[in-house]
């Protein structure tokens, strides 16, 4: 348990104890003054409940104020730090690109390419951290997103990994949804990435289509064991331990779907698995 959690529990316990004592004292005074019977029970009890709530909220607001302020300051510092990280990384990337134009030595160019790649990795890390901070304080913007664009952005990222896997897509170009674009892109990225990773067959197939508000992603390969269907979305779970990964992808997918009211289910087919996302709520929001 962190020190902040301990402080919060102690503070709440003190507030609860003080409010309980005050309520009992006032209750005792009213009962001794008017008595307590069937006729005046609600007349005494209901005002006491309201009184207790008012006192509790009043104490909480004042006593918890330092903790709330501390949390706000921490969020502010995190956002500022993340923002500042972007500056040196962007500077490194800009300078490596300038040096590439001036150098012709192959060894030096390879070193610059490694620096450039590391800069790209840091920029992606920066973007992910910035996104996570925004989601933690519920300030992610909901925008109109084109489903066709999202799917093909994802396919473009993994085109070098698919090897001999054939990918068949049937996504209308005019389907728009209202959602957190970056978060939804991560969902599609994870599902397509898994479809490629777990497609262990030679000349495997992936089929992505949108029909009747359902975005489905099917891949051939080893079917998911039915006993794992209830736990496959849990953090750190991996269906196949031979496939490289940390078991985080489907947990990220499920968390996003739950938050944005997207129903997700898995159809285990004879020759593979199909993940289905019901996007009806995103089309109507």
C-alpha positions in Angstrom: 0.0 0.0 0.0 1.4 3.4 -1.0 1.8 6.3 1.5 -1.0 8.2 -0.4 -3.4 5.3 0.0 -2.6 5.1 3.7 -3.1 8.8 4.2 -6.4 8.6 2.4 -7.7 5.7 4.5 -6.6 7.3 7.7 -8.2 10.6 6.7 -11.5 8.9 5.8 -11.5 6.9 9.0 -11.0 10.1 11.1 -13.8 11.8 9.2 -16.1 8.8 9.6 -15.4 8.6 13.3 -16.0 12.3 14.0 -19.2 12.4 11.9 -20.5 9.2 13.7 -19.8 10.8 17.1 -21.5 14.1 16.2 -24.5 12.2 14.7 -24.9 10.0 17.8 -24.7 13.0 20.1 -27.3 14.9 18.2 -29.5 11.8 17.9 -29.2 11.2 21.7 -30.2 14.8 22.3 -33.2 14.7 20.0 -34.4 11.4 21.4 -34.1 12.6 25.0 -36.0 15.8 24.0 -38.8 14.3 22.0 -38.6 10.6 22.6 -38.6 8.0 19.7 -41.8 6.3 18.7 -43.7 5.2 15.5 -45.1 8.7 15.0 -41.9 10.7 15.0 -39.4 8.0 13.8 -39.0 9.3 10.3 -39.2 12.9 11.5 -36.0 12.3 13.5 -34.2 9.7 11.4 -34.4 11.4 7.9 -33.1 14.8 9.1 -30.3 12.9 10.9 -29.3 11.1 7.7 -29.3 14.4 5.8 -27.4 16.1 8.6 -24.7 13.3 8.7 -24.3 13.5 4.9 -23.8 17.3 5.0 -21.3 17.1 7.9 -19.4 14.3 6.2 -19.2 16.2 2.9 -18.2 19.4 4.7 -15.4 17.7 6.6 -14.2 15.7 3.6 -13.9 18.8 1.4 -11.7 20.5 3.8 -9.6 17.6 5.1 -9.1 15.9 1.7 -8.2 19.2 0.0 -4.4 18.8 0.5 -4.6 15.3 -1.0 -6.6 16.4 -4.0 -4.3 19.4 -4.5 -1.3 17.0 -4.3 -2.8 14.7 -7.0 -3.5 17.7 -9.3 0.1 18.9 -8.9 1.4 15.5 -9.7 -0.8 15.3 -12.9 0.5 18.7 -13.9 4.1 17.8 -13.4 3.7 14.5 -15.3 2.1 16.4 -18.3 4.8 19.0 -18.3 7.6 16.4 -18.0 6.1 14.3 -20.9 5.9 17.5 -23.0 9.5 18.4 -22.3 10.7 14.9 -23.3 9.4 15.6 -26.8 11.8 18.5 -27.4 15.2 16.7 -27.1 14.0 13.7 -29.0 12.7 15.9 -31.8 16.0 17.8 -31.8 18.0 14.5 -32.1 15.8 13.3 -35.0 16.1 16.6 -36.9 19.9 16.7 -36.5 20.4 13.0 -37.6 18.4 13.8 -40.7 20.6 16.8 -41.5 23.8 14.7 -40.9 22.6 12.0 -43.2 22.5 14.5 -46.1 26.2 15.5 -45.5 27.7 12.1 -44.8 28.6 9.4 -47.3 30.6 7.0 -45.1 28.6 3.7 -44.9 29.6 3.0 -41.2 28.6 6.5 -40.1 25.3 6.3 -42.0 24.5 3.0 -40.3 25.2 4.5 -36.9 22.9 7.5 -37.7 20.2 5.1 -38.9 20.4 3.3 -35.5 20.1 6.7 -33.7 17.2 7.7 -36.0 15.4 4.4 -35.2 16.0 4.9 -31.5 14.5 8.4 -31.8 11.4 7.0 -33.5 11.0 4.5 -30.7 11.3 7.2 -28.1 8.8 9.3 -29.9 6.3 6.4 -29.9 7.0 5.9 -26.2 6.3 9.6 -25.7 3.0 9.5 -27.6 1.9 6.4 -25.6 2.8 8.0 -22.3 1.0 11.2 -23.3 -2.1 9.2 -24.3 -2.1 7.2 -21.1 -2.0 10.4 -19.0 -4.9 11.8 -20.9 -7.0 8.7 -20.5 -6.3 8.5 -16.8 -7.8 12.0 -16.3 -10.6 11.4 -18.8 -9.6 14.2 -21.2 -9.4 12.2 -24.4 -11.2 13.9 -27.3 -13.9 11.9 -29.1 -13.8 12.6 -32.8 -15.3 11.2 -36.0 -13.0 8.4 -37.3 -13.1 6.6 -40.6 -13.0 2.9 -40.1 -11.4 2.1 -43.5 -8.5 4.5 -42.7 -8.0 2.9 -39.2 -7.8 -0.6 -40.6 -5.5 0.2 -43.5 -3.2 2.3 -41.2 -2.8 -0.8 -39.1 -2.2 -3.1 -42.0 0.5 -0.8 -43.3 2.3 -1.0 -40.0 2.5 -4.8 -40.2 3.0 -5.3 -43.9 6.6 -6.5 -43.3 5.6 -9.0 -40.7 2.8 -10.8 -42.6 5.2 -12.7 -44.9 3.2 -15.3 -46.9 -0.1 -14.6 -45.0 -2.9 -13.4 -47.3 -5.1 -10.7 -46.0 -8.6 -10.2 -47.4 -10.4 -7.0 -46.4 -14.0 -5.9 -47.0 -14.3 -2.5 -45.2 -16.6 0.1 -46.8 -14.8 3.4 -47.2 -17.8 5.5 -46.0 -18.1 4.1 -42.4 -17.4 6.7 -39.7 -17.5 6.1 -36.0 -17.3 8.5 -33.0 -14.5 7.4 -30.7 -11.1 8.1 -29.2 -9.0 7.7 -32.4 -5.7 6.8 -30.9 -7.2 4.3 -28.5 -9.3 2.6 -31.2 -6.3 2.4 -33.5 -4.4 0.6 -30.7 -7.3 -1.9 -30.4 -7.2 -2.7 -34.2 -3.4 -2.8 -34.1 -3.4 -5.4 -31.3 -6.1 -7.6 -33.0 -4.3 -7.5 -36.4 -0.9 -8.1 -34.7 -2.3 -11.1 -32.9 -3.9 -12.4 -36.0 -0.5 -12.3 -37.7 1.5 -13.7 -34.7 -0.8 -16.6 -34.1 -1.3 -17.5 -37.7 1.2 -20.3 -37.6 0.1 -22.0 -40.8 2.0 -21.7 -44.0 0.0 -19.7 -46.5 -2.3 -18.6 -43.7 -5.3 -16.3 -44.1 -6.6 -13.2 -42.4 -10.1 -11.9 -43.2 -11.2 -8.4 -42.0 -14.7 -7.2 -42.8 -17.4 -4.9 -41.5 -21.0 -6.1 -41.8 -24.2 -5.1 -39.8 -22.2 -2.9 -37.4 -19.7 -5.8 -36.6 -16.0 -5.4 -37.3 -14.7 -9.0 -37.5 -11.0 -10.1 -37.7 -10.5 -13.8 -38.5 -7.2 -15.7 -38.7 -6.4 -19.2 -39.5 -4.3 -21.2 -37.1 -4.6 -23.0 -33.8 -8.0 -22.5 -32.3 -8.4 -21.0 -28.8 -9.1 -23.6 -26.2 -12.7 -23.2 -25.0 -11.7 -23.3 -21.4 -9.6 -20.1 -22.0 -12.3 -18.1 -23.5 -13.3 -16.6 -20.2 -9.8 -15.6 -19.2 -8.1 -14.7 -22.5 -8.6 -11.0 -21.9 -6.9 -11.1 -18.5 -3.6 -9.3 -18.1 -0.5 -11.5 -18.7 -2.5 -14.4 -20.1 -1.1 -16.0 -23.3 -2.8 -18.8 -25.2 0.5 -19.9 -26.8 3.6 -19.4 -24.7 5.8 -20.2 -27.8 4.7 -16.9 -29.4 6.7 -13.9 -28.3 4.8 -11.3 -26.2 3.8 -10.1 -22.8 0.1 -11.0 -22.7 -1.0 -7.4 -22.6 -2.6 -6.9 -26.0 -6.0 -8.4 -25.5 -6.2 -6.9 -22.0 -5.7 -3.4 -23.6 -8.4 -4.3 -26.2 -10.9 -5.4 -23.6 -10.3 -2.4 -21.3 -10.9 0.0 -24.2 -14.1 -1.9 -25.3 -15.5 -1.9 -21.8 -14.9 1.8 -21.4 -16.5 2.7 -24.7 -19.4 0.2 -24.6 -18.1 -1.9 -27.4 -19.3 -5.5 -27.2 -16.5 -7.9 -28.0 -16.7 -11.7 -28.5 -14.7 -14.5 -30.0 -16.0 -17.1 -32.4 -13.9 -20.3 -32.4 -14.0 -21.6 -36.0 -13.0 -25.0 -37.3 -9.7 -23.6 -38.8 -9.1 -20.5 -36.7 -10.5 -17.7 -34.5 -12.6 -14.7 -35.2 -12.8 -11.6 -33.0 -16.0 -9.5 -33.3 -16.4 -5.9 -32.3 -19.9 -4.5 -32.2 -19.5 -0.8 -33.2 -23.2 0.1 -33.1 -22.8 2.4 -30.1 -19.9 4.3 -31.8 -22.0 4.9 -34.9 -24.9 6.3 -33.0 -23.0 8.4 -30.4 
